[in-house]
Amino acid sequence: MNKNNSVKNRLSLINEEITFEEIFLITESGEKIGLISRNDALKKAQEMNLNLICLSPRASPPICKMISEREIFNKLKKKNKPAKQITKEIKIAYHIGKNDLATKINYIEKKKIARRKCNN
């Protein structure tokens, strides 16, 4: 399977797959062209060697944008990237006071820190 086919499998509507009569068109630079027929939008996208992607098919009228294949690939790659994990560390000394320990316990319960890592 080449890269273009995998991109098409992950996006709902690209180019000829868009079935709406009229769409709201946005250019690659973000300029709003406005309400335009699907065929005219496809012609403009092909003239500029870009793809027409339906961003919001449920909107009235549906919102479509002209973007390059490389940009589609980058957006999918970014979308599928796992979120960064944030680790929190709490240090407790062996000679800690009762109130200090209670404060740290309250902080842990408040933040709901589930993973506890203990270094001996």
Number of C-alpha atoms within 10 A of each C-alpha: 5 6 9 12 9 11 15 13 10 9 13 13 18 19 20 12 12 20 12 13 11 19 25 21 25 21 18 17 9 11 10 12 12 14 15 14 14 21 16 12 25 18 14 16 21 14 9 13 13 20 22 29 25 23 16 14 17 9 10 10 17 18 19 24 26 25 20 16 16 11 11 17 15 11 12 14 10 11 10 9 9 7 8 6 6 6 7 11 10 12 8 10 8 6 7 10 10 8 9 11 14 12 12 14 12 12 13 15 11 9 9 9 12 8 8 10 9 8 5 3
